[in-house]
Amino acid sequence: MKPNKSIPSPAAASKSADYRSLVATGWSQFQVIAKEEQRPDLATSLAPAIRRSELGLFRLVVMGEIKKGKSSFINALLGEPALLPTDSDVATSIVYKLLYGSEKKFKVFFLPDVDTNRRPELKEIGATDLWLYGTENGNPGNQKRVDFIGIELPHPLLKEGLVIVDTPGVGGLFKAHRDITWRYAPNADAVCFVLDSVEAVISKDEMDFLQELTRKVTRKIFFVQTKTDAADHEQSQAWEQRNREHLTKHLGIASDRLLYFPVSSKLKAVADTEQKNAADEAAATENKEKSLKHLERSGFPPVLKFLSQGLMKQKEKTIARQAAKQMAGATDELDRQIREQLRIAQAQSKGELDQIAGELSGAERALTTWERETYHTEMRQFEDAFSRLRLETSGRLRGELDAVVSVGEIINQLHASKPEPKLLNQQAGEYQQAMLARASETAMCIEQEFNRQVVQQLEGTATRLVRGYRVDNPTLQPQPGGPLPTHIQDQLHINFPVFEKVRYGMMGAGIGVGLTSLLTVIFPPAGAIAGLLALAGFLGGWGEGWKVLTEQKRAEVINKLQQKLTETMMRASSQAQQHFAEMAQQLEQFARKTFADAAKRARTDLQSRIQDVQAARTRNARDAQTKVRDLQSRLQRLSAVKELLCPLLPNRATATQ
């Protein structure tokens, strides 16, 4: 497996040019030319990419097992010790999104209503009420149906465009949170995975999750080892060394390319406090020295440098390249259009204009035939291919969901392991969530593949319809919450009354005493130890009775759990199919609009050229020269835009005038 080359070193990224400025300059010049050419559609299609370049937003998704110090790390990174809940306030399945704002604000966004599918209005809350919505103590099991909590903060790093997404834990008893984490992973520009220095080296749960993440979603990942202050230096280093060995071995990342940062959130918080608490100039100097020492020992300076000079600079270049690529395609379209006008304007004789007019008339007849025959033929072929792909994907979705999650397999494992029935009763929600997480990952991958194949079909058809026509990526509005937002029941709520324990115990004890009495009749010497035998019989009978009750309760819990798992998967499969059907319908609507726009574009361009020929026939020599100079000027300015974009398009030949 190749090493991860997607995240550059801070030193390499710091040498990059001001890519955002290049895009902004090119965009301002392009808009003027597009307006002169009466092509507002080109400017409109580019607007989203330009807006993304202007904002320069970088989505950093923070992941890790529960209680590894994720929230404390984010608080320390932003210099806000009490920003996110920590300690015993275990976060529910709530995502926190931190982004720039001129003042600190907390906003709660809710999931859509189950019946109406309408999303309630967001609720702005104070910092003291955050625990009511974002912790297990204040919002157990997310009973308040919170989608995510947005936190705005006036921090320099966030002002640069960094958006931090804090996800729930992904391992241990909180496998329920994997589903939520997987929803955010595909849209991450980078992933920060948090480990610690005191509990254990990287666990099997963590490694399994990371292997899935790097194999299926992204390799743009770096690691933070927290709590270095909680262990001595040698232990912390040993933890780091073993973690590095595990990561390079199991993820296939070369050791010299592994991005790994040991930190202490506690020391960073101390450094921030010392810096803020300086009362006078002398104290400020002393506190500054202490603060710098604690800051250096905290390990945060390399992380901050990596974020601001590494990831953020790389993201700026990546976004700028995406915008430049789209703008280059639009400049090619304008270039073709202007050169066709110039050919008409430069025609010196009536014969040349007649020849061009004849070409255009032939093209118009061909277009009419194309609209009547070719267009409809292409539409039918696309619709047939789309229907086949949708049917195949729907079947694949159903089959793979059944294959990846086998209720029978889970139940057989439970029968073999013989879990304690009361604990199993309490962990019913965890089994359902773990099952849904695996199903959700599968459904998400299938949907992404379907989307890719449809867009590929769209591009092929549109290219055959209209030369040079570009297909934008579809903007879909899927059902909120991902493919499998199925509500689950956390517990089975099976009762374990005390009288049953006593009844079965006494029943067994009575049997034991009765056997002892029978033994003394058959074998009189046993009467000498009848008391001991009776006691042994009582205890043995009690144990047998308790064993019988335990087996019965275990069978009852497993049977009810099997029923609940089956019901959950049936609902999940139904919801996955519904979610896919909605997405397929939106893609089909997008395809129809794309093809209609392509046909309209072809006729508009042709009619414009016919009008150009008619206008050329009525121009005098002086007006013709003015028109030629104007068009040549546009080509030169368009060439300047191409030259400007060349540094962002390394594989593109240098533009020529």
C-alpha positions in Angstrom: 0.0 0.0 0.0 1.4 3.4 -0.9 2.2 5.9 1.9 -0.1 8.8 2.5 1.0 11.7 0.3 -2.2 13.7 0.6 -1.2 15.8 3.6 2.0 17.8 3.0 4.6 18.9 5.6 4.1 22.4 7.0 7.4 23.5 5.4 6.3 22.4 1.9 2.9 24.0 2.3 4.4 27.4 3.5 6.1 27.8 0.2 2.8 27.8 -1.7 1.6 30.9 -3.6 -1.5 32.9 -2.7 -3.8 30.5 -4.6 -7.0 32.1 -3.4 -5.8 35.5 -4.8 -5.1 33.9 -8.2 -8.6 32.5 -8.3 -10.2 35.8 -7.2 -8.3 37.8 -9.8 -9.1 35.3 -12.6 -12.8 35.3 -11.5 -13.2 39.1 -11.7 -11.7 39.2 -15.2 -13.7 36.2 -16.3 -17.0 37.7 -15.2 -16.5 40.8 -17.3 -15.8 38.7 -20.5 -18.8 36.4 -19.8 -21.0 39.5 -19.4 -19.8 40.9 -22.7 -20.5 37.6 -24.3 -24.0 37.4 -22.7 -23.2 34.2 -21.0 -24.4 34.7 -17.4 -25.0 30.9 -17.3 -21.3 30.3 -17.2 -20.8 32.7 -14.3 -23.7 31.1 -12.4 -22.3 27.6 -12.8 -18.9 28.7 -11.4 -20.3 30.7 -8.5 -20.4 27.7 -5.9 -16.8 26.8 -6.6 -15.7 30.4 -6.3 -17.6 30.9 -3.1 -16.0 27.8 -1.6 -12.6 29.2 -2.6 -13.4 32.6 -1.1 -14.4 31.0 2.2 -11.5 28.5 2.3 -13.4 26.3 4.8 -11.4 23.3 6.0 -13.4 20.5 7.7 -11.4 18.7 10.4 -13.3 15.7 11.9 -12.0 14.6 15.3 -12.5 11.0 16.1 -11.5 8.5 18.8 -12.7 6.1 21.5 -14.7 7.4 24.4 -12.7 9.0 27.3 -9.5 9.4 25.3 -9.5 13.2 25.7 -11.1 14.4 22.4 -13.1 17.2 23.9 -10.3 18.3 26.2 -7.9 18.3 23.2 -10.3 20.6 21.2 -10.8 22.9 24.2 -7.0 23.2 24.6 -6.4 23.7 20.9 -8.8 26.7 21.0 -7.7 28.0 24.4 -11.2 27.4 25.9 -10.9 25.0 28.9 -14.7 24.8 29.5 -15.9 25.0 26.0 -17.0 21.3 25.3 -18.2 19.0 28.1 -15.6 16.7 29.6 -15.0 14.5 32.6 -18.1 12.5 33.6 -20.4 14.3 31.2 -20.2 11.7 28.5 -21.4 13.1 25.3 -24.5 11.3 23.8 -24.7 10.6 20.1 -24.3 14.4 19.5 -21.9 16.0 17.1 -20.4 19.4 17.9 -19.4 21.7 15.0 -17.1 24.6 15.9 -16.6 27.4 13.5 -15.7 31.1 13.4 -18.1 33.8 14.8 -17.5 37.3 15.9 -18.8 36.3 19.4 -19.2 33.1 21.3 -22.6 31.5 20.6 -24.2 28.0 21.1 -26.9 26.9 18.7 -28.8 23.6 18.9 -30.0 22.0 15.6 -32.7 19.4 15.9 -33.5 16.3 13.8 -36.7 16.4 11.7 -40.0 15.4 13.2 -40.6 11.7 12.8 -44.2 12.2 11.5 -44.0 15.5 9.5 -40.3 15.3 8.5 -40.1 19.0 9.3 -37.0 20.2 11.1 -37.7 22.4 14.2 -36.2 25.8 14.4 -32.7 26.0 15.9 -32.4 27.1 19.5 -29.7 29.4 20.8 -28.6 28.6 24.3 -26.2 29.8 26.9 -22.9 28.0 27.8 -24.4 26.9 31.1 -27.2 25.0 29.3 -24.9 23.1 26.9 -25.0 20.0 29.1 -28.8 19.9 28.9 -28.5 19.0 25.2 -25.1 17.6 24.6 -24.3 15.2 27.5 -25.6 11.9 28.7 -26.7 13.4 32.0 -28.7 16.2 30.5 -30.0 14.4 27.3 -29.9 10.6 28.0 -30.1 8.6 24.8 -30.6 11.9 22.9 -34.3 12.0 23.9 -34.4 15.6 22.7 -33.6 14.6 19.2 -30.6 16.9 18.7 -28.9 16.7 15.3 -25.8 18.6 16.2 -24.7 21.6 18.3 -23.0 24.5 16.5 -20.5 26.6 18.4 -19.3 29.9 17.0 -16.1 31.3 18.4 -13.8 34.3 17.6 -10.6 32.3 17.3 -7.8 33.1 14.8 -7.5 29.4 13.7 -11.3 29.3 13.0 -11.1 32.6 11.2 -8.7 31.1 8.8 -11.5 28.7 7.7 -11.0 25.8 10.0 -14.2 24.0 11.0 -13.8 21.4 13.7 -16.3 18.5 14.0 -16.2 16.7 17.3 -17.8 13.2 16.9 -19.0 10.7 19.5 -16.7 7.9 20.6 -16.3 4.9 18.3 -15.4 2.0 20.5 -15.9 0.2 23.8 -19.5 0.4 25.0 -20.2 3.2 22.6 -20.3 1.3 19.3 -23.6 3.0 18.8 -21.8 6.1 17.8 -20.0 4.6 14.8 -23.0 5.2 12.6 -22.9 8.9 13.3 -19.2 9.1 12.9 -19.3 7.4 9.5 -21.8 10.0 8.3 -19.2 12.8 8.7 -16.0 10.9 7.6 -16.6 11.0 3.8 -16.9 14.9 3.9 -13.8 15.4 6.0 -10.9 17.3 4.5 -8.8 15.6 7.2 -9.3 13.3 10.2 -7.7 13.8 13.6 -7.7 10.5 15.5 -7.2 10.8 19.3 -5.3 8.2 21.4 -4.0 8.5 25.0 -1.0 7.8 27.1 -2.4 6.1 30.2 -4.9 3.4 29.6 -3.4 1.2 26.9 -1.8 1.2 23.6 -4.1 1.4 20.6 -6.9 -1.2 21.0 -8.3 -3.7 18.6 -11.5 -1.7 18.3 -9.6 1.4 17.4 -7.4 -0.5 14.8 -10.4 -2.2 13.2 -12.1 1.2 12.9 -9.0 2.8 11.4 -8.5 0.0 8.9 -12.1 0.5 7.7 -11.7 4.3 7.6 -8.5 4.3 5.6 -9.7 1.5 3.3 -13.2 2.8 2.5 -13.2 6.6 3.1 -10.0 8.6 3.4 -6.3 8.4 4.1 -6.1 12.1 5.1 -5.5 11.3 8.7 -3.2 12.3 11.5 -2.9 11.2 15.2 -2.8 12.9 18.5 -1.7 11.2 21.7 -3.2 13.0 24.7 -2.6 13.0 28.4 1.2 12.9 28.2 1.3 14.7 31.6 -0.5 11.7 33.2 2.4 9.3 32.6 6.1 9.6 33.2 8.2 10.6 30.1 9.5 7.0 29.5 6.0 5.5 29.6 4.6 8.2 27.3 7.4 7.6 24.8 6.9 3.8 25.0 3.2 4.3 24.3 4.0 6.5 21.3 6.6 4.0 20.0 4.2 1.0 20.2 1.3 3.0 18.7 3.5 4.1 15.8 4.6 0.5 15.2 0.9 -0.7 15.2 -0.2 2.1 12.9 2.5 1.6 10.3 2.1 -2.2 10.3 -1.7 -2.3 10.1 -2.5 0.9 8.1 0.4 0.6 5.6 1.6 4.1 6.3 5.4 4.5 6.1 6.9 5.5 9.5 8.4 8.7 8.0 5.0 9.7 6.6 3.0 9.0 9.8 1.8 12.2 11.3 1.8 11.8 15.1 1.6 14.4 17.8 2.0 13.7 21.6 0.2 16.5 23.6 -0.9 17.5 27.1 -4.2 19.4 27.1 -3.7 20.1 30.8 -0.4 21.8 30.3 -1.8 23.8 27.3 -4.6 25.0 29.6 -2.1 26.0 32.2 -0.1 27.9 29.7 -3.2 29.7 28.4 -4.3 30.6 32.0 -0.8 32.0 32.8 -0.9 34.1 29.7 -4.3 35.6 30.5 -3.7 36.2 34.2 -0.9 38.8 34.0 -1.8 41.8 36.1 1.0 44.2 35.4 4.0 44.5 33.1 6.4 42.7 35.5 3.9 39.9 36.1 3.3 39.7 32.4 6.9 39.1 31.6 7.2 36.4 34.3 3.9 34.8 33.3 4.9 34.9 29.6 8.1 32.9 30.4 6.1 30.3 32.4 3.5 30.2 29.7 6.0 29.6 27.0 7.6 26.7 29.0 4.3 25.0 29.6 3.2 25.6 26.0 6.4 24.0 24.7 6.0 21.0 27.1 2.3 20.6 26.1 3.3 19.6 22.6 0.7 21.9 21.0 3.0 24.2 19.0 3.7 21.5 16.4 0.0 20.7 16.1 -0.9 24.4 15.7 1.8 24.9 13.1 0.8 21.8 11.2 -2.9 23.0 11.1 -2.2 26.6 10.1 0.8 26.1 7.8 0.2 22.6 6.6 -3.4 21.5 6.3 -4.9 24.9 5.8 -2.4 25.9 3.1 -2.9 22.6 1.4 -6.7 23.0 1.5 -6.4 26.5 0.1 -4.5 25.1 -2.9 -6.8 22.2 -3.3 -10.0 24.4 -3.3 -8.3 26.9 -5.6 -7.4 24.1 -8.0 -11.0 22.8 -8.1 -12.2 26.3 -8.8 -9.5 26.9 -11.4 -10.3 23.6 -13.2 -14.0 24.6 -13.6 -13.0 28.2 -14.7 -10.6 26.8 -17.3 -13.4 24.7 -18.8 -15.6 27.8 -18.9 -12.8 29.9 -20.6 -12.5 27.2 -23.2 -16.2 27.5 -23.9 -15.9 31.3 -24.2 -12.8 30.9 -26.4 -14.6 28.7 -28.9 -17.6 31.1 -29.0 -15.4 34.2 -29.5 -13.3 32.6 -32.2 -16.4 31.6 -34.1 -17.6 35.3 -33.9 -14.2 36.5 -35.0 -14.2 34.2 -38.1 -17.5 35.8 -39.1 -16.4 39.4 -38.3 -13.2 38.9 -40.3 -15.0 37.7 -43.5 -14.0 40.2 -46.2 -16.5 39.4 -48.9 -20.1 38.5 -49.6 -18.9 35.1 -50.8 -17.2 34.3 -47.4 -20.4 35.4 -45.5 -22.5 33.3 -47.8 -20.3 30.3 -47.2 -20.5 30.8 -43.4 -24.3 31.3 -43.6 -24.6 28.1 -45.6 -22.6 26.2 -42.9 -24.9 27.7 -40.2 -28.1 26.8 -42.1 -26.8 23.3 -42.5 -26.1 23.2 -38.8 -29.6 24.5 -38.0 -31.2 21.8 -40.1 -29.0 19.2 -38.4 -30.0 20.6 -35.0 -33.7 20.4 -35.9 -33.1 16.7 -36.9 -31.0 16.2 -33.8 -33.8 17.6 -31.6 -36.4 15.4 -33.3 -34.5 12.2 -33.5 -31.0 12.0 -31.8 -32.0 13.8 -28.6 -35.0 11.5 -28.0 -32.9 8.4 -28.9 -30.2 9.5 -26.4 -32.9 10.2 -23.8 -34.3 6.7 -24.2 -30.9 5.1 -24.0 -30.0 7.0 -20.9 -33.4 6.2 -19.2 -33.0 2.5 -20.0 -29.4 2.4 -18.6 -30.5 4.4 -15.6 -33.4 2.1 -14.9 -31.2 -1.0 -15.1 -28.6 0.6 -12.8 -31.3 1.6 -10.3 -32.8 -1.9 -10.3 -29.4 -3.5 -9.9 -28.4 -1.2 -7.1 -31.7 -1.7 -5.2 -31.2 -5.5 -5.4 -27.5 -5.1 -4.3 -28.6 -2.9 -1.4 -31.1 -5.5 -0.2 -28.7 -8.4 -0.6 -25.6 -6.8 0.9 -27.5 -5.5 3.9 -28.7 -9.1 4.6 -25.2 -10.4 4.1 -23.4 -7.9 6.3 -25.8 -8.2 9.2 -27.0 -11.8 10.0 -29.3 -11.8 13.0 -29.0 -15.6 13.2 -25.2 -15.4 13.5 -25.5 -12.9 16.4 -28.0 -15.1 18.2 -25.9 -18.2 17.7 -22.9 -16.4 19.2 -25.0 -15.3 22.2 -26.2 -18.9 22.8 -22.6 -20.1 22.7 -21.1 -17.4 25.0 -24.0 -17.6 27.5 -24.0 -14.0 28.6 -25.5 -12.9 32.0 -29.2 -12.3 31.1 -29.6 -9.0 33.1 -26.5 -7.5 31.4 -27.7 -8.6 28.0 -31.1 -7.0 28.7 -29.4 -3.7 29.3 -27.1 -4.0 26.3 -29.9 -4.6 23.7 -29.5 -1.0 22.4 -25.8 -1.6 21.9 -26.3 -4.7 19.8 -28.9 -2.9 17.6 -26.7 0.1 17.1 -23.7 -2.0 16.3 -25.8 -3.8 13.7 -27.1 -0.6 12.3 -23.6 0.9 12.1 -22.4 -1.9 9.9 -25.5 -1.7 7.7 -25.2 2.1 7.4 -21.6 1.9 6.2 -22.6 -0.7 3.6 -25.6 1.4 2.4 -23.5 4.6 2.2 -20.9 2.9 0.0 -23.5 1.5 -2.3 -25.2 4.9 -2.7 -21.9 6.6 -3.4 -21.1 4.1 -6.1 -24.5 4.6 -7.7 -24.1 8.3 -7.7 -20.7 8.0 -9.4 -22.0 5.7 -12.1 -25.0 8.0 -12.8 -22.8 11.1 -13.1 -20.5 9.1 -15.5 -23.5 8.2 -17.7 -24.6 11.8 -17.6 -21.3 13.2 -18.8 -21.1 10.7 -21.6 -24.6 11.5 -22.9 -24.2 15.3 -22.5 -21.0 15.2 -24.4 -22.6 13.4 -27.3 -25.5 15.9 -27.2 -23.5 19.2 -27.2 -19.8 19.5 -27.8 -17.9 21.0 -24.9 -21.0 20.9 -22.5 -19.9 20.5 -18.9 -22.0 18.5 -16.4 -21.9 20.0 -12.8 -21.9 17.6 -9.9 -25.5 17.2 -8.7 -26.6 18.8 -5.4 -28.8 16.3 -3.7 -31.1 16.8 -0.6 -31.1 13.4 0.9 -33.3 12.4 3.8 -31.8 13.9 7.0 -29.7 11.7 9.2 -28.2 9.4 6.6 -29.5 6.1 5.0 -30.4 4.4 8.3 -31.9 6.8 10.9 -33.9 4.0 12.6 -35.0 4.6 16.1 -34.0 1.8 18.5 -35.1 0.6 21.9 -32.1 0.9 24.3 -33.3 -2.0 26.6 -35.6 -5.0 26.4 -37.2 -4.0 29.7 -37.5 -7.6 30.9 -38.3 -7.8 34.7 -36.2 -9.9 37.1 -38.5 -10.0 40.2 -37.0 -11.2 43.5 -39.8 -13.7 44.3 -38.8 -15.8 41.2 -35.3 -16.1 42.5 -36.6 -17.2 45.9 -39.2 -19.5 44.5 -36.8 -21.4 42.2 -34.2 -21.4 44.9 -36.6 -22.8 47.6 -37.9 -25.3 45.1 -34.4 -26.6 44.4 -33.6 -26.5 48.1 -36.7 -28.6 48.9 -35.7 -31.2 46.4 -32.2 -31.3 47.9 -33.5 -31.8 51.4 -36.0 -34.5 50.2 -33.1 -36.4 48.6 -31.2 -36.3 51.8 -34.1 -37.8 53.8 -34.4 -40.5 51.3 -30.8 -41.3 51.5 -31.0 -41.8 55.4 -33.8 -44.3 54.9 -31.8 -46.3 52.3 -28.5 -45.9 54.1 -29.0 -45.4 57.9 -25.4 -44.5 58.8 -26.0 -41.4 56.8 -28.2 -40.1 59.6 -25.0 -39.2 61.6 -24.3 -36.6 59.1 -27.9 -35.8 58.1 -27.6 -32.2 59.2 -24.6 -31.6 57.0 -26.2 -33.5 54.1 -29.4 -31.5 54.5 -27.4 -28.3 54.4 -25.5 -29.5 51.4 -28.7 -30.6 49.7 -30.3 -27.2 50.5 -27.4 -25.3 49.0 -27.1 -27.6 46.1 -30.8 -27.4 45.4 -30.7 -23.7 45.7 -27.9 -23.6 43.2 -29.7 -25.9 40.8 -32.9 -23.7 41.1 -30.9 -20.6 40.4 -29.2 -22.2 37.4 -32.6 -23.2 36.0 -34.0 -19.7 36.4 -30.8 -18.2 34.8 -31.1 -20.5 31.8 -34.8 -19.6 31.4 -34.2 -15.9 31.7 -31.2 -16.1 29.3 -33.4 -17.8 26.7 -36.2 -15.3 27.3 -33.8 -12.3 26.8 -32.1 -13.9 23.7 -35.5 -14.7 22.1 -36.7 -11.1 22.7 -33.4 -9.7 21.5 -33.7 -11.8 18.3 -37.2 -10.4 17.7 -36.0 -6.9 18.3 -33.0 -7.3 16.0 -35.1 -8.7 13.3 -37.7 -5.9 13.6 -34.8 -3.3 13.6 -33.2 -4.7 10.5 -36.6 -4.9 8.6 -37.2 -1.2 9.4 -33.6 -0.3 8.5 -33.8 -2.2 5.2 -37.0 -0.4 4.4 -35.6 3.0 5.2 -32.4 2.3 3.2 -34.6 1.5 0.2 -36.7 4.6 0.7 -33.6 6.7 1.1 -32.1 5.3 -2.1 -35.3 5.7 -4.0 -35.4 9.4 -3.0 -31.8 9.9 -4.1 -32.4 8.1 -7.4 -35.5 10.3 -8.1 -33.4 13.4 -7.5 -30.7 12.2 -9.8 -33.2 11.4 -12.5 -34.7 14.9 -12.2 -31.2 16.4 -12.3 -30.4 14.3 -15.5 -33.6 15.6 -17.3 -32.7 19.2 -16.4 -29.1 18.7 -17.6 -30.2 17.3 -21.0 -32.8 20.1 -21.4 -30.1 22.7 -20.6 -27.7 21.1 -23.1 -30.3 21.2 -25.9 -31.2 24.8 -25.1 -27.5 25.7 -25.1 -26.9 24.2 -28.5 -29.8 26.1 -30.1 -29.0 29.4 -28.4 -25.4 29.2 -29.7 -26.4 28.4 -33.2 -29.0 31.2 -33.3 -26.4 33.7 -32.0 -24.0 32.8 -34.8 -26.7 33.2 -37.5 -27.5 36.6 -36.1 -23.7 37.4 -36.2 -23.7 36.6 -40.0 -26.8 38.8 -40.5 -25.2 41.7 -38.6 -21.9 41.3 -40.6 -23.8 41.7 -43.9 -24.9 45.2 -42.8 -21.6 46.5 -41.3 -19.4 48.9 -43.2 -15.7 48.4 -43.3 -15.0 50.7 -40.3 -17.6 48.9 -38.1 -16.2 45.6 -39.2 -12.7 46.6 -38.1 -14.0 47.8 -34.7 -15.8 44.5 -34.2 -12.7 42.5 -35.0 -10.6 44.6 -32.6 -13.2 44.2 -29.9 -13.2 40.4 -30.3 -9.5 40.2 -30.5 -9.3 42.2 -27.3 -11.6 39.7 -25.6 -9.5 36.8 -26.7 -6.4 38.5 -25.4 -8.0 39.1 -22.0 -9.3 35.5 -22.0 -5.8 34.3 -22.7 -4.6 36.4 -19.7 -7.1 34.5 -17.5 -5.8 31.2 -18.8 -2.2 32.3 -18.1 -3.2 33.3 -14.6 -4.7 29.9 -13.9 -1.8 27.9 -15.3 0.0 27.6 -11.9 -3.1 25.9 -10.5 -3.3 23.5 -13.5 0.1 21.8 -13.7 -1.0 19.4 -16.4 -2.4 22.1 -18.6 -0.3 23.6 -21.4 0.5 27.3 -21.2 -2.1 29.4 -22.9 -1.2 31.2 -26.0 -2.8 34.3 -27.5 
